[in-house]
Amino acid sequence: MEKKNWKPATLCVQAGWEPKNGESRVLPIYQSTTFKYDNTEEMADLFDLKKEGYFYTRLANPTNDAVARKIAALEGGVGAMLTSSGQAANFYALFNICEAGDHFVTSNEIYGGTYNLFGVTLKKLGIECTFISQEASEEEIDKAFRPNTKALFGETISNPGCKILDIEKFARIAHKHGVPLIVDNTFPTPINCRPFEWGADIVTHSTTKYMDGHATQVGGCVVDSGNFDWDAHADKFPGLCTPDDSYHGLTYTKAFGKMAYMTKLVAQLMRDLGSIPSPQNAFLLNLGLETLHLRIKRHCENAQRVAEFLAQDNRVAWVHYSGLKNDECHALAEKYLPNGSCGVIAFGLKGTRETAVQFMDSLKLIAIVTHVADARTCVLHPASHTHRQLSDEQLREAGVAPDLIRLSVGIEDCDDILADIRQALEKI
């Protein structure tokens, strides 16, 4: 069977690293900053992007590239680049096509760190964004676009609100305005959703989460579908469609075709900004990827049981989990996530913020941590932790209720998880 026809489970285990005769069966760690060549011309060709190869790990490293190839294969993209964090991945994905004076549109249902990156830090760089409700009509979202808009952004499953993006709708809107759709696919991973199949153009990941699965490394990834026609909108994307003076006037779309976006991402942005993961971290990420297809299934099974338990408890005010038939996103889940969404549940308790704090402080098995989506069940109160810089009004604008508790259901025995939740509920 051809590799292009491999199923996701096989890609998790086999893709990326292809050892030659006598080479290591397991992906090696190329823990080296530099790579030796026999003559100056060979290295000159690498610097001029005339040949592919390795000369400095900030630009490319065999371990990192093997893991990036695996993620690209899982997503169905033409190429991928690892970054040092999920935040870096989202920054790079946008900064590769935006510069001072540009604008992009984003769903307001996004991770708090991304919300600050987009609304505060990028603004300092001269790049503005408009936050819109992803539930708004196409006509209403259309109004957010400007002549200088360069992208539309959303999260497949929002963190922490657990809302599901209508990817086809967003892709249709983006393409109508001649810009790419960028989707953060961290929570479902390509095991449960492949946004490119629904019209997305670029996908990002915080590999820190389910892809790693063990909370051992911080990382991110940008994947390009290769489907967006940059030259068809050349006036919007001069960085890709006009000569780059730092490479002797090379034009990325002419020189690299479908790999234009990825080549610029590595050769220009990573060259200058350098947010790379260490090869050791990439190696650890690869170990997580090898069992991703197994873990995601267990996360979803456990989360479904926990969500059903919370939904029938009279001390719980509300539950957002798309696996529940009465959830507002259930229809979207059946369309985009038929095999399950993820292990993250958003819910609120009847009472005040103090009620949520008392519940969380009473948990014994489940830990309070500033993390989500690994093997261990954990919990967080975003209004008190990850989103604490936001006012109640800003929280609601970001799709985060002040009473929201984010529960990341792990792969432990679900009876033990439920027992811990029960005893904590009895303390409030």
C-alpha positions in Angstrom: 0.0 0.0 0.0 1.3 3.5 -0.9 2.2 5.8 2.0 -0.2 8.4 0.8 -3.0 6.0 1.6 -1.9 5.2 5.1 -4.6 5.7 7.8 -4.0 8.2 10.7 -3.0 5.5 13.1 -0.3 4.2 10.8 0.9 7.8 10.2 1.2 8.4 13.9 3.6 5.5 14.2 5.4 5.4 10.9 5.4 8.8 9.2 8.2 11.3 9.2 11.3 9.2 9.8 12.3 6.7 7.1 15.5 4.9 8.2 17.8 3.7 5.4 19.5 0.3 5.5 21.4 0.0 8.8 20.1 3.3 10.3 18.4 3.8 13.6 14.8 2.4 13.7 13.9 5.0 16.2 14.1 8.7 15.2 17.5 9.9 16.4 18.1 13.1 18.3 20.4 15.3 16.1 21.5 17.4 19.1 23.8 19.6 17.0 23.8 23.3 16.1 25.8 22.8 12.9 26.4 20.4 10.0 29.6 19.9 8.0 30.2 20.3 4.3 33.2 19.5 2.1 33.3 22.7 0.1 32.0 26.3 0.2 29.8 25.9 -2.9 27.5 23.3 -1.3 26.9 25.6 1.7 26.5 28.6 -0.5 23.7 26.8 -2.4 22.0 26.1 0.9 22.1 29.7 1.9 20.7 30.7 -1.5 17.8 28.2 -1.2 19.0 26.4 -4.3 19.4 23.1 -2.5 17.7 21.5 0.5 19.8 20.4 3.4 21.0 21.2 6.9 23.6 23.8 8.0 22.2 25.4 11.1 19.5 24.1 13.5 17.8 27.5 13.8 16.7 27.0 10.2 16.4 23.2 9.9 17.3 20.1 11.9 16.7 16.5 10.9 14.9 15.5 14.1 12.7 18.6 14.0 11.9 18.1 10.3 11.0 14.4 10.7 8.4 15.3 13.3 7.1 18.2 11.2 6.7 15.8 8.3 4.7 13.5 10.5 2.3 16.3 11.5 2.0 17.5 7.9 1.1 14.0 6.8 -1.5 13.7 9.6 -3.1 17.0 8.6 -2.8 16.3 4.9 -0.6 19.3 4.2 2.3 20.0 1.9 4.7 21.0 4.7 5.0 22.0 8.3 7.4 23.8 10.7 7.8 23.2 14.4 8.0 26.2 16.7 9.0 26.6 20.4 5.3 27.0 21.5 1.8 27.1 20.3 1.8 30.9 20.8 4.8 31.1 18.5 3.0 29.0 15.9 0.0 31.4 15.8 2.3 34.4 15.7 4.4 33.0 12.8 1.3 31.8 10.9 -0.1 35.4 10.8 3.2 37.3 10.7 4.2 35.4 7.6 1.5 37.2 5.6 0.9 40.4 7.7 3.0 43.4 8.3 2.6 46.9 9.9 -0.5 48.5 8.5 -2.3 45.2 7.9 -5.4 43.8 9.5 -7.0 40.4 10.1 -10.3 39.1 11.4 -10.6 36.5 14.2 -13.2 34.6 16.1 -13.5 35.9 19.7 -13.8 32.2 20.9 -10.0 31.7 21.3 -7.5 30.9 24.0 -6.8 33.8 26.3 -3.1 33.9 25.4 -4.0 34.1 21.7 -6.6 36.8 22.5 -3.8 39.0 24.1 -1.3 38.2 21.4 -3.8 39.3 18.7 -5.5 42.2 20.5 -2.5 43.7 22.3 1.0 42.6 21.2 0.3 42.5 17.4 -1.3 45.9 17.7 2.1 47.2 19.0 3.6 45.9 15.8 1.1 47.8 13.7 -1.1 44.8 12.9 -4.7 45.2 13.9 -7.5 42.6 14.3 -11.2 42.7 14.6 -12.9 40.1 16.9 -16.2 38.7 15.7 -18.6 36.2 17.1 -18.3 32.9 15.2 -22.0 32.4 15.5 -22.7 35.7 13.6 -24.2 35.5 10.1 -21.9 35.6 7.1 -23.2 39.1 6.3 -22.3 40.4 9.7 -18.8 38.8 9.6 -18.3 40.3 6.1 -18.6 43.8 7.6 -15.4 43.2 9.6 -13.3 42.8 6.5 -11.2 45.8 5.2 -9.2 46.3 2.0 -6.0 45.6 4.1 -7.4 42.4 5.7 -5.0 39.5 5.2 -6.5 36.5 7.1 -9.4 35.0 9.0 -8.7 33.0 12.1 -10.5 30.6 14.4 -10.1 27.5 16.7 -11.7 24.2 15.7 -12.7 23.7 19.3 -12.3 26.9 21.4 -10.2 26.9 24.5 -11.7 27.1 27.1 -15.3 27.6 25.9 -15.5 24.3 23.9 -17.4 25.9 21.0 -17.0 24.4 17.6 -16.1 26.4 14.6 -18.1 26.1 11.4 -15.1 25.6 9.2 -16.9 25.6 5.9 -18.6 28.8 6.7 -15.4 30.5 7.7 -13.5 29.2 4.7 -16.3 30.5 2.4 -16.1 33.9 4.0 -12.3 34.0 3.9 -12.1 33.0 0.3 -14.8 35.4 -0.8 -12.4 38.2 0.5 -9.3 36.7 -1.1 -7.6 35.7 2.2 -6.6 32.4 3.8 -8.5 30.7 6.7 -6.1 29.8 9.5 -7.4 27.3 12.0 -5.9 26.3 15.4 -6.6 22.6 15.5 -5.0 21.9 18.9 -8.0 20.3 20.7 -9.3 17.7 18.2 -5.9 17.1 16.6 -5.9 15.6 13.1 -7.2 12.3 14.6 -10.6 13.8 15.1 -10.7 16.7 12.5 -8.6 17.7 9.5 -9.6 21.3 8.7 -8.0 21.2 5.2 -10.8 18.8 4.2 -13.3 21.5 5.0 -11.6 24.4 3.2 -9.1 25.7 5.8 -5.7 26.8 4.3 -3.3 26.9 7.2 -3.5 24.9 10.5 -1.7 25.6 13.7 -1.1 23.5 16.8 0.0 23.8 20.4 1.9 20.5 20.3 2.2 21.0 24.1 -1.3 19.5 24.4 -2.6 16.2 23.1 0.2 15.7 20.5 2.7 15.5 23.3 0.2 14.1 25.7 2.5 13.8 28.7 3.3 17.5 29.6 7.0 17.0 28.9 7.6 19.7 26.2 6.3 23.0 25.1 6.0 23.3 21.3 3.9 24.4 18.4 3.5 23.7 14.7 2.3 25.5 11.5 1.0 23.4 8.6 0.2 24.6 5.1 -2.3 22.9 2.9 -0.6 24.3 -0.2 -4.1 25.1 -1.6 -4.3 28.9 -1.3 -3.5 30.7 -4.5 -1.3 33.5 -3.3 -0.6 34.8 -6.8 -4.3 35.2 -7.5 -4.2 37.9 -4.8 -0.7 39.1 -5.3 -1.5 42.7 -4.3 -2.5 41.5 -0.8 0.6 39.3 -0.2 3.7 41.1 -1.5 5.9 39.2 0.9 5.2 36.0 -1.0 4.6 37.4 -4.5 7.3 40.0 -5.0 11.1 39.7 -4.8 12.7 39.2 -1.4 15.8 41.4 -1.2 17.3 39.2 1.5 17.5 36.3 -1.0 18.8 38.2 -4.1 15.4 39.1 -5.3 13.9 35.6 -5.1 10.1 35.5 -5.3 8.7 32.6 -3.2 5.6 31.8 -5.3 7.7 31.6 -8.5 10.5 29.6 -7.0 8.6 27.2 -4.7 5.0 27.0 -5.9 2.9 25.2 -3.3 5.7 25.4 -0.8 6.0 29.2 -1.0 4.3 29.9 2.3 6.3 27.2 4.2 9.6 28.2 2.6 9.2 31.9 3.5 8.1 30.8 7.0 11.4 28.9 7.6 13.9 30.9 5.4 12.8 34.4 6.5 10.8 34.3 9.7 12.6 31.5 11.5 15.9 32.8 10.2 15.3 36.2 11.8 13.2 35.4 14.9 14.5 31.9 15.8 11.6 30.4 17.9 12.7 26.8 17.4 12.2 23.8 19.6 15.2 21.9 20.7 15.8 18.5 18.9 15.3 16.9 22.3 11.8 18.4 22.6 11.0 17.3 19.1 12.0 13.8 20.0 9.7 13.8 23.0 6.9 15.2 20.9 7.4 12.3 18.4 7.0 9.8 21.3 3.7 11.3 22.1 2.5 11.3 18.5 3.1 7.6 18.2 0.2 7.0 20.6 -2.0 10.0 19.8 -4.6 7.9 18.0 -5.0 5.6 21.1 -5.1 8.3 23.7 -7.5 10.6 21.9 -10.1 7.8 21.8 -9.8 7.2 25.5 -9.9 11.0 26.3 -13.2 11.3 24.4 -14.8 8.2 26.0 -14.0 9.4 29.5 -15.1 13.0 28.8 -18.4 11.8 27.4 -19.1 9.9 30.6 -18.1 12.9 32.8 -20.1 15.4 30.7 -23.2 13.2 31.0 -22.7 13.0 34.8 -22.3 16.7 35.2 -25.3 17.4 33.0 -27.6 15.5 35.4 -26.2 16.9 38.6 -28.4 19.6 40.2 -25.4 21.5 41.6 -24.2 22.1 38.0 -25.6 25.2 36.3 -24.5 24.4 32.7 -22.2 22.1 30.7 -20.6 22.7 27.3 -19.5 19.4 25.6 -20.4 18.8 22.0 -21.0 15.1 22.7 -24.1 15.9 24.6 -27.2 15.8 22.3 -28.6 19.0 23.7 -25.4 20.9 23.4 -25.6 24.0 21.1 -22.6 22.7 19.1 -23.8 19.1 18.8 -24.9 19.4 15.1 -21.5 20.9 14.2 -19.8 18.1 16.1 -21.7 15.5 14.1 -20.5 17.2 10.9 -16.9 18.0 11.7 -16.1 15.6 14.6 -18.1 12.4 14.1 -15.5 10.3 15.9 -15.4 12.5 19.0 -14.1 16.0 19.9 -11.6 16.0 22.7 -11.3 15.5 26.5 -12.0 19.1 27.5 -15.3 20.1 29.1 -16.5 23.5 30.1 -19.1 23.8 32.9 -20.3 26.2 35.6 -21.6 25.5 39.1 -24.6 27.2 40.7 -23.3 29.9 43.1 -20.4 32.4 42.9 -16.8 32.3 41.8 -16.0 31.2 45.3 -18.2 28.1 44.7 -15.9 27.2 41.8 -12.8 27.7 43.9 -14.1 25.6 46.7 -15.0 22.8 44.3 -11.6 22.8 42.7 -9.7 23.0 46.0 -11.6 19.9 47.2 -10.4 17.7 44.4 -7.9 15.1 45.2 -7.1 13.1 42.1 -7.7 15.9 39.7 -5.0 18.6 39.9 -5.2 22.4 39.5 -2.6 23.2 36.8 -2.0 25.8 34.1 -2.2 23.1 31.5 -4.8 21.1 29.5 -5.0 18.1 27.3 -2.5 15.6 28.7 -2.8 12.1 30.1 -3.7 13.3 33.6 -7.1 14.9 34.5 -6.7 18.5 35.4 -8.9 21.6 36.1 -8.6 25.3 35.8 -10.8 28.4 36.5 -9.9 30.7 33.5 -11.3 33.8 35.1 -8.9 33.3 38.1 -5.9 32.0 36.1 -5.3 32.1 32.3 -7.8 35.0 31.6 -7.3 36.9 34.9 -6.1 40.0 33.0 -9.5 40.3 31.4 -12.5 42.1 33.0 -15.9 40.3 33.2 -17.0 42.2 30.1 -13.8 41.1 28.2 -14.3 37.6 29.4 -17.8 37.4 27.9 -16.5 39.0 24.7 -13.9 36.2 24.5 -16.6 33.7 25.1 -15.5 32.9 28.6 -18.2 33.0 31.3 -16.8 34.2 34.7 -18.0 31.0 36.3 -16.5 28.7 33.6 -14.5 25.7 34.9 -12.3 24.0 32.3 -12.0 20.3 33.1 -9.5 18.4 31.0 -10.4 14.7 31.3 -7.5 12.4 31.2 -7.0 8.7 30.4 -7.2 7.3 34.0 -10.0 4.9 35.0 -13.2 7.0 34.5 -14.8 5.6 37.7 -12.0 7.2 39.7 -12.4 10.5 37.9 -16.1 10.5 38.6 -15.6 9.6 42.3 -13.3 12.5 42.8 -15.8 14.9 41.2 -18.6 13.5 43.3 -16.8 14.0 46.6 -15.7 17.6 45.6 -19.3 18.5 44.7 -20.4 17.3 48.1 -18.1 19.9 49.7 -19.8 22.9 48.1 
